[in-house]
Amino acid sequence: MSDFVTPYLFNAHALPVDSDEPHAQPGNHLRVHHHPLLGLPVAPFLVARASVDNLKLLNTRNDARFYLNIDSDNQQELLPPFNVTPESPVTAVISLAAGDTCLWAQVEAQSMAELKPQAPGDPTPPVTDAEPIPFNPIPFNPIRPRPGVVRPGGSRPTLPDNRFTERFTRRPLPFFNRERWRIPEIDPDLLRRNRKLTCEAFVDSAAGPATIGRRSAYRYAFSGPGITRIRITGWGQVSGMRWIEAQDEQRLEYEPCAIMNLPHEGGARYLPIHDALALADQRVAEQAPKRRPLQETHDTPAPAAAPLADANFERKRVESLSATAVADLEPLINDLSQLQRDQLVDEDFLDAQGKKVGASSISRLGRVMQMLADPGTASRLGYKWRDDTYPENEERVVFYRVFGFFAEPLPSRRQDERPAEDFLVEGMINALPPQHRRWSRHQLLKALASQFGDDLPLTHATRRSPLSGVNAEALDKLEDHERYFGVSSIAIADRGAPLDPLSPPQLPAPEETPPLRDNWLPETPPTARREVIVDIRKSRVGGLLAAGKRAPASAPGAVYRQLNKANAEGFHLPLVLALNSDDGTQPPDPEPGSGFVADRQAGPEAIRYFIAEQDRFGRWSNWARREHRKGERPLPPRPEFQAYYRQPAIEDAATQGGSVLVKVMVPDAESLAPGSHLLQTLRVFRVDEVDGSLAPLDAAEADKQVHPDDEGADEQRFLLDLRWTGPILAATEQRTLRLTARWIDTQGRQSEASTPTTLRLVDPRPPAPVPVPDALQYAARPDVTGLCWVEYRWSPQPGQHHFGVYYSDENRLRSHLDELNRQDLLDDLDAADNAAARATIFRTNEALFPDFLFERLREVNVAFNSGERGFRHAVSGSLRVLNFYKVTAEAESGAKPVLSDVPMIVYGVPNADPPPRPTVQVTPVAAEAGENPLVAEVKIKLLTGTTQGLNWRLRRSSVSTQTLASVPIVATGAMGKVDEASGRQQATYRDDGPVQIAAHAQLRPWVRYSWIAEVQGAPESGSEAAGQAVPGLWSRPSDPFSLVLLPEQPPAPPSIDDVQGQPSGSDRRRVQITFSHPDELSGGSVGSYRLRLSRRLTSGAPLELLRDETISGSGPFVIHDEASDSTPVPEGTEYRIELIDPLGRTSDPSLAVVT
């Protein structure tokens, strides 16, 4: 006997179908599945059958737990019996120990419609209200259970071959408050009115609990490989649950009933079978549905209204779908050079026109396994069988034991590269009892025969055995190794509890679906095709789909089109549910049965979709419907354009505006976004800075022209040109014109506005010119660094924003004249008398000098505090040539005059040499009428050099002449003409004392005066002729000429002003004499004045010299004579006063008499 294994490795599932089912044939339909890593079986699946006609004969368990809100934090456990209402659905969790598998489960319940009315006076039925146990949740693991993992029920992990059969029965704890959790009584009469109870069974899947069906009538029984929970909804009373564990012993007598073989004659990896393909086709005919699959129907008929089908139709359909898989069996069975799972098949991807657009490699074994999804192809491949030999009974339960035989898969990769799933499958195989694995070929054949009560190998199979069709002569082709093993599984069909008809899947409304469910596919407009993702929920795991659409959705007579693709024979391929993946845009939906169907041929209009579902046994649901909104067409692209402004001619600017040109690239239809409408119009929006918004301009897309660069090219670009005349601008005005554009498609939809482009509209006229003098200008004198600064100023006018200064020199212009062979002008320049004459020649012929002769000067512009503008430019102070400047006034926009039209400003460098040092000769002369007493005649003489003297300047000092600036200026005057004979110039000046700082000063005698003269040169050459004479330089000062002036006569006698005496008796004790003098008695460098005082006491007495002393000043002067005791001063005493000048000349005496 082969060992029963976990459904994860090998399982079978039976479904009872009654005659009311519109598609599947009545009977018990059996499906077999195994892990794909096992590869193909090495022999047909063997099926044995047993039945029970009384449920009481079943060996069942009853340990289960019932929960309210099982998937929430408010989970509560209930103890049966209890009531169920729609507001409080209950989930029954089967208590499974490690290694347990539930194959059949029945909820002991009655709907309210099935309960008998309670007669008055009858005792209350033993039905309790829902009684939650204090929170002690049993963890539910939504992941597929595997050996060694705790299953729902909370038991400790055990090995797969350790059976844990302990029963669980939960009772309320002693401290449970029944009144606190009591649910209000429900009126039974109210509940009986169309109140049903519905149960739905679930098995574990990789994504969580997956439904296997619903039952809404008594009995609420289900069968399936690995039932884990049952959800109870509606109105009813639940009293408990009973269920069958796969390895619990049942009192059954199995009889062989069928084999399920591959449609292949066998070979190295499969048991040889006679007429294998005929057996497969016979199974297809026996299981052919009563009506056509819904993907083979038109216009969404209900399952019961689908067109009738027959065995011939189904045989052709299955053959067309499975032909590739049947052909793949040959290399999978007989090509021993590769393991089955390592064999790959290259497939090409073709577009709608049949053109190859890609390629991929898929597993050959995987391609065969994919065919098991369709019930018809599964029948042909030996994975589905229908049992139609059974007696009908209300409590008849049919057991099917299915035996499978495989070869242990060999690792195809290194140990460290093998996926975890390899080790999991390997562990489950290793957990089999030793007698059920490591078989040789002989042991395999013996095991196959023993399953039907025959101890002999298959070479002696009897006619009564379903394996009688084994090709005994070809058994030697089967590989002989010791890797064969056998497994088995049990499926149960409860004839008294057929499942409810399939419910259609749920199609959530578009607003409930994730984003990015509507994508336009690459098509050249106006063709529009999109991929619509139709989300599906509550679909059966492993089910197939029929899908169609009608577009436009609400249009009468809209055509129905199928989404199932037709193969070459015209049969439509079933669809499988596409699963959401975590691609960064849509989170995966963990709920089993959630996914989508993609329609890549959807048009832009609204579409109504229809989807029906088929389970693994061939039953169909009704159609689910959902309308998908019309596709949101992409807006036209944002225009890309270039804008240009062409100024009017300067002479026309006052009466005419400039020209505005907009060039727009017109995108090809191929470059438009998929789903777009064609472009129709370009609209340009204009906003003038001064005039405001202007009327938009339109240009038709049809008026496009070929890009000039693409004339005659294979691939051409197209342009649209829009032109208009801009506003008339004031002189030097500039303003902005803001432009945006939008494309408008054929449906009047506008694109987003383009990136704004701002045009500057600029008047071309230059500002008013800078005033230019028409005469030669001169720079400042060279400074101590030897540089000469040219400075020119002017008052700015409106519109003059900045100024350009250009420079050239005489040498450069002369060179250009030489290049032009204008020797006449060069001769005139050489013959010119001065710089002003040369400047005139250049200005008269400035049209001959082009712009390139002038260089623009940088960092010379100056803004003066007075508000004036100008420039300051340094040139060498030794230049003897002329310097030429042009100043252009430029507007803020950059408008400026033509440089050749700007007149030149001519500057010379004032660097003529000063005259030589003059000589000075001073001679005292007699004063003339009107002159001061002392007069000196000064003669200034100059020996003329390169520069003639123009003016003289005379200085005089009686102190020092070391510091010239401190020597006062006496007078200035003009130099005389040059004596042609001697080449000298001379000037004479009579100096009688006045200076510029003291107009009434006089020369004093006895003082040594020094005279110094300077001579100024003639003005710069030509500056006088230009009207702005540039004064010549002053010569170095002459050597000083010193002279002392003397009076011609001796001093005048003093004038006695007063004589006073202090009386003492008849005499005078003290005499005071006051006198004055008309001249200042100040000597000088020659000497001092002296006073001589004599006295005669009595008449006839000799003169007595009293004193001889120096005297200075301008008087009056006072002298005293003190009398002594021996010499009194009597009255009549005579005093004699004389003055002696520095030369010793004595004045006439003056007499003073004491009275």
Secondary structure as UniProt FT lines:
FT   STRAND          3..4
FT   TURN            7..9
FT   STRAND          10..17
FT   TURN            19..20
FT   STRAND          27..34
FT   HELIX           36..38
FT   STRAND          45..52
FT   HELIX           55..57
FT   STRAND          64..68
FT   TURN            70..71
FT   TURN            73..74
FT   STRAND          76..78
FT   STRAND          82..85
FT   TURN            86..87
FT   STRAND          90..94
FT   TURN            98..99
FT   STRAND          102..111
FT   TURN            112..114
FT   TURN            120..121
FT   TURN            147..148
FT   TURN            152..153
FT   TURN            160..161
FT   TURN            174..175
FT   TURN            178..181
FT   HELIX           188..191
FT   STRAND          197..205
FT   TURN            206..207
FT   STRAND          208..215
FT   STRAND          220..223
FT   TURN            225..226
FT   STRAND          227..234
FT   STRAND          236..245
FT   TURN            246..247
FT   STRAND          255..260
FT   TURN            268..269
FT   TURN            274..275
FT   HELIX           276..286
FT   HELIX           294..296
FT   HELIX           303..305
FT   HELIX           311..334
FT   TURN            336..337
FT   HELIX           340..342
FT   STRAND          344..350
FT   TURN            352..353
FT   STRAND          356..363
FT   HELIX           364..370
FT   HELIX           371..373
FT   HELIX           375..380
FT   TURN            381..382
FT   STRAND          384..387
FT   TURN            394..395
FT   STRAND          397..407
FT   HELIX           415..417
FT   HELIX           420..430
FT   HELIX           434..436
FT   HELIX           441..450
FT   TURN            451..453
FT   HELIX           458..460
FT   TURN            463..464
FT   HELIX           466..469
FT   HELIX           472..477
FT   STRAND          484..494
FT   TURN            495..496
FT   HELIX           510..512
FT   STRAND          518..520
FT   TURN            525..526
FT   STRAND          530..537
FT   TURN            541..542
FT   STRAND          544..551
FT   TURN            553..554
FT   TURN            556..557
FT   STRAND          559..562
FT   TURN            568..569
FT   STRAND          575..576
FT   TURN            592..593
FT   STRAND          595..602
FT   STRAND          607..614
FT   TURN            616..617
FT   STRAND          624..628
FT   STRAND          641..646
FT   HELIX           650..652
FT   TURN            653..655
FT   STRAND          659..666
FT   HELIX           669..671
FT   TURN            674..675
FT   STRAND          679..688
FT   TURN            689..691
FT   STRAND          692..700
FT   HELIX           701..703
FT   STRAND          705..706
FT   HELIX           708..710
FT   TURN            711..712
FT   STRAND          718..725
FT   TURN            731..732
FT   STRAND          734..745
FT   TURN            746..747
FT   STRAND          757..762
FT   STRAND          777..778
FT   TURN            784..785
FT   STRAND          787..794
FT   TURN            798..799
FT   STRAND          802..809
FT   HELIX           810..819
FT   TURN            820..821
FT   HELIX           823..831
FT   HELIX           835..844
FT   HELIX           846..848
FT   HELIX           851..853
FT   STRAND          855..856
FT   STRAND          861..863
FT   TURN            865..866
FT   STRAND          869..876
FT   TURN            877..878
FT   STRAND          883..890
FT   TURN            892..893
FT   HELIX           899..901
FT   STRAND          905..908
FT   STRAND          919..925
FT   TURN            929..930
FT   STRAND          935..943
FT   STRAND          949..957
FT   HELIX           964..966
FT   STRAND          969..974
FT   TURN            980..982
FT   STRAND          984..991
FT   TURN            996..997
FT   TURN            999..1000
FT   TURN            1005..1006
FT   STRAND          1008..1017
FT   TURN            1021..1027
FT   STRAND          1041..1044
FT   STRAND          1055..1064
FT   TURN            1065..1066
FT   STRAND          1067..1076
FT   STRAND          1089..1096
FT   TURN            1099..1100
FT   STRAND          1104..1111
FT   STRAND          1117..1122
FT   STRAND          1129..1130
FT   TURN            1131..1132
FT   STRAND          1134..1140
FT   TURN            1142..1143
FT   STRAND          1150..1153
//
